[in-house]
Amino acid sequence: MALSAALCLGLAAVAVGHAATEQVDLLKIRMGGDSAETRLVIELGASTSAKVVSDGSLDRRVVILLPGVTVAQVQQGAGRGVVKAWTVDQVQGAARLQMDLAGDGKLRRRFLLPPADGVTSYRYVIDVAAAAPGPAQAAAAQPQIRTQFLPVKKAAAAAPAKLALPLKKVVVIDAGHGGKDAGAQGAGGYEKDINLAAALTLADQLAKTGRYKVVLTRSTDVYIPLEDRVRVAQRAGADLFISLHSDSGPEPELKGASVYTLSDKASQRATRFVSANDWFMKASLTGDQGVRDILFDLTQRATRNRSAIFAQTLLSSIEGRAPMLRRSHRDAGFMVLLAPDVPAVLLEMGFVSNGEDEARLRDPVQRGRLMTAVARAIDAHFGEQVKLASR
């Protein structure tokens, strides 16, 4: 009995390990169809299965998970026919396809086609169809006679509106400190005011490009708890989170900018934070805790890698436009960096304890130049991702 149980556990472990390491590349997405039925084809490097989270019949949003499928970058675009917009992103070790429907409709069929007839990739085919006209719609299409004498019907309560899928990258800008939390103090005032001024400048620059949806954790001098700043990023579906701060040090000659990303030592803290706040969506891929832990670890590692890549891009963009600390890329366990599925950095723009740095950060022109460098780094980081994916 014990031997049999151990063997089962061993086989389960091998299966989980295999599922966690075998990755399927998403190669291309194509769409076709009309207002009656629309087909979306996902080309894959290998075979996969899928799980339907929502068929669209209740809230006009179809959600499908493809476990083990890797999305190198978020893909999204305007739809056609039955589909109004679509997006594919990475969540919990799976590719997540979301489609907003243009009207009432639902998922009709889905199937996997193996390579054949000169096609070398696997194709996961998804068909969505518009709902057939109901009695009320059919009646509405007929000429209405003497409607002024009919009793007035009470309108049904409208369902809560669902946020439309974004067709722009979502960048959350966090102005550090605020309100009762003043931050570091310099000769000219408090850190919180510099941070807010920089955040507003960066938000304005990004908004003018038309390529981003910009979300601010605060736009006035108010106090926002650290954990709430992280939740803002999660609720906004952020593609990038950047927290702006002004440093302070014991030595007045210390100056320069630096960028922080999440440290290895903070991983357990992130796990506790996620568990306490139910970070991942409730429709999990499996009920097995071991598999959930593996998926969380994979997601966190991928996010930390993307954060580190952006940190290097940011430092390269800032260099030459502002003084830099000798070791300018650092890691820490700051609360605002704990989101496991949102790439995040904390930018220390300079030292308010240093006269030169503080004067530079308080000068609107020089601060604007620094934020321009940050905006260019964001553009460079997303690159082709900021453009709508071809249909």
N, C-alpha and C positions, 0 to 999 in steps of 0.2 A: 504493500500500500504506500509506504513512505517512498520506495524507489519509483513507483509510478507517478506519485505527486511531484517528486523532484524532476523526473523526466519531462513532465508537462510544463513545469515552471521553466526548465531549460529551453524547451521548444518555444515557449511564449517569449522568453527573453530574446532568442534568436530572431523570432518573427518581428518583435518590436524594433530590434536593432536594424534589421533589414529594411523595415518600413521607414525608419528614421533617417537612414543613410542613402537609400535609393531615391534619386531625384529625377524628375521628368521635366525637361525644358519646354516652356511654351514658346513656340516658334512664330506663330502668326495668327491673326484673327481676321476673318472675312465675314461680310454680312450681305444678305440679299433678301428680296421678297417685296411684298406690297402691303397695303392697308388691311388685308385680310389675314395674311400669315407671313411671318418674317423668320428667316433662318440665320443663325449665327454659327459659324464653323471655327473651332479652335484647333489649330494644327499643333501637334505635340511630337516630341522626340521619342516617346515610348507609350505603351498602353497605360491606361489609368482607369479608376472608377470615379464615381461622383456621388455627392449627397445633396439632395434638394432641401434647402432650408425654408424657402418660401416659393410657392408656384405662381404668385402674383394675383391670385383671385381675390384676396382680401384687401390689399393695399396698393395694387398696381406696381409692385416691385418683385421681380424674380431674383432669388439669391441661390446660387449653386456653389458648393465647395468641391474642389478637385484636390484631394489629399496627395501630397508628394510632388505636386507640380510647382516648379519654381518660376517666379516672375522676376526677371532681371530688373525691370522697372515698371512702375505703375502705368497701365495703358488705359486710355479712356477716349471716348469720342461721341459725337452726335449719332443718333441711330437713324433708322428709316422704317417706314411702314408702321408696324405695331409698336416698335421700340423707339422711345423718345431719346434715350441716352443710355450709355453703358460704361462700365469701368471694371477693370480687373486689377486686383492688388494682392498682396501677400498677407495672410493672417493665419496664425497657429500652424505653420508648416504646410499650408495649403494655399492654392490660388483661389481667390474668391471672385466670382463673376456676379455683378449686380446689373440688372437692367430695369430702368424705369419705363413703364408702358405708357403709350400715348393716350390710351383709354382703357375701358374695361377689357380684360383678356386674361389669359393664363398660359402656363407652360403646357404644350400639347404633347410633345414627344422629345426624347433624347436617346442617342445611341452612339456607339463607337465604331468607326470604320478603320480597319487595318490597312496598311500600305497595299496598293493594288493599282494596276493599269498605269504604271509609270509614276505614280505618286509614292514618294518614299516616306512620308510622315503618317502618323496616326491622325485621325480627324474625329474630334468629339463634336457631334452635330446636335444643336439645340433649336427646336422649333417652338415659337410662341404664336398664339392665334388670338385674334380679336373675338370678343364675346358676341354670340349671335344676338340680334335684336330681340328684346323681350316684348311682352304684350304692351307695356306702356310706351315703348319706343315705336312699336308698330302703329299704335293708335295715334301717336303724335304725328306720324307721317301722313295720316289721313286728314282731309279737310275738317275743320272744327266748326260745328253748327250750334248756334245759340249758346255759346259757352258762357255768356254773361248771366245766364240763369242757373248755372250749375253751382252747387255748394263749394265754398272755398276749402281746399284740403290743406291741412297743416303740413309744412315741409318737414321731412325727416331730419333728425339731428345729423349734422355733418360729422364725418369721422375726422379725428385730428390730422392735420396736414403733415405729410411726410417730407422731410427735407429733400430737395432735388439732388441728384448725384452731381458732384462738382465736375466741371470741365476745365478747371484751373487748379494749379497746385495750391495747396493750403499751407500758408506759412504763419505760424503763431509767433508773435514777438512779445517777449516778456520784459517789461521795464522793472528791473530789480528794486526791491524795497517799496516804500510808499506809505503814506499816512503816518501812523504812530511809529512805524519802522523807518527811521530816517537814513539808515545806513551809515557809511563813513562820513566824517566831517572834514572838509578842507578849509582853506583860508577864506574862500568865497561863499561857502554854504554847504549844503548836504548833498550826499551822493544821489539820493532819490530823485532830485530835480534834474540832474544831469542825465540819469538813466531814462527818465520819462521824455525829456527833450530829444534824446537820441532815438528812442523808440518811435516817436511820432514822425521824426524825419525819415527814418527807414521805411515806415509804413507808407508814407506819402510817396516816396520814390518807387517802391514796389507796385503800389496801386496804379501809378501813372503808366506803367508798362502794359497793363491790361492782361498780364500773363498769370496773375496770382490773385487768390482770395486771401486777404490779409486779416488776421484776427489779433487783437491786442488783449493781453490779460488785464491791463488797466490803461485807461486813457486820461485819467485825472489823478490827483494826489490822494489815493485811497489805499487802505491796507488790504492786501489779499493774502490769505494763508498760503504757504508754499504748496501744500497738497492740492489746493484748489487750482493753482496755476497749471499743475500737471493735468488735472481733470479737464481744464479748458482745451488743452491740446487733444486729449482723447475724444472729447465730445465733438470737436471741430473736424475730426478725421485728419489731423495734421500730417503733412508730408515732411515738415521740418519745424523744429522748435528751437528758437534762439533766445537766450536770456542775456540781457545787457546789464553790465555792472561796472562800477568804478572802484578800483582797488585801493588799499591803504596799507602802509608798511611802517615799521619802526624806524627805518632809515630814510631821511628826507630826500636823499639823492637817488633812491630806488624809483625807477620809472619804466614805462613801456607796457604794451598790450600783451595779453596771453589768452589762450583758449583752453577750456577744460572740457573733457569728455568723461563718461562714466568709468570708474576704475573697476578692476577685477574684484577688489575687496568689497565693493558695494553690491555685488550680485545677490547675496543673500538678503540684504536689506530690500532690494527691488522685489524679490520673491515675496517677502512679508507684506510689502506695500500692495502688490498685486492681489494677494490672497485676501487682504483686508478690504479691498475696494472692488473686488469682482471685476478686474480690468477686462478680461477677455469676454467675448459675447457668450451668453448662456447656452447657445446651441453649439456645444462642443463636439469635436469630431468623434469622441469616444468617451465612455464612462470610466475607462481604466485610468487610475491616477498616475501609474507609471508612464503611460503614453502621454498624458497631459504634461507631465514634468519634462519629458523629452522634447515635446513640441514647444513648450515655454522656453527651454534652454536654446533650441534652434532659433526661435524668433529673437530672443535677447541677443544672441551672438551676431545674428545678421544685422540687427539694429545698431549694435555697438560698432560693427565694421563700417556701416554707412555713416555713422556719426564721426568716426575717425577720418574717413575719406573727406567729409565736408570740412572738418577741422583743418586739415592740411590745405585744402583749397582756400579756405578763409584766411589762413596765415599767409599764404602766397600772395593773396590779393591785397592784404593790409601792408605787407612788407614794402618799405620804401615810401609809404604814405603816412606812417606813424612810427614812433619808437617801439621796439620790441624787447621783451625780456629775453635774457640769454637762453633760457629754456622756456620757449613760448608755448609748447603744447604740453599740457599737464593733465592729470586725471585726478578725480575726487569722487566722493559719494554724495554730492549735493542732491537735495530732494528734487529739484527741478529737472534732473537728468535721469530720473528713475523709470520713466515710461519705457516698457519693454518693446513696444512696437512703433515708437515715434523717434526717429533720429533727432538727437538733441545736443546742443553745445551751449556753454556759458562763456561769453566774451567779456573779459576784463579789459575795458577800453583804455585804461591807464590808471595812474595813481593820483587821487585827490590830495594825498599827503606830499606830493611833489609839485612845486610851484609851476614848472613848465607844463607838466601833464594837465594839471587842473586848468590852467589858462587855455590850453589847446581844446580841452573838452567843453569849456564854457563858451568858447568862441563859436557862434553859429556857422561861420564859413568853414572853419577847420573841422568842426564836428560833422558838417554836411559832407565834407570830402571823405571822412572816415566811413560814414554810412553809405556813401557811393561805392566805396571799396567792398563793403559788406554785401550790398545789392549785386555787385558784379560777381562776387563769389557765389551767391545764390543762383544767379543765371548760369554760371559755369558748371555748378554742381548738377543742376537739372538738365542742362544742355538740351538735347532733343526731347527730353521728357516733357518740357513745358509746351510743346506743340501737340495738337490733337493727333492721336494715333490714326493712321489711315484705316478706312473702313474695310 
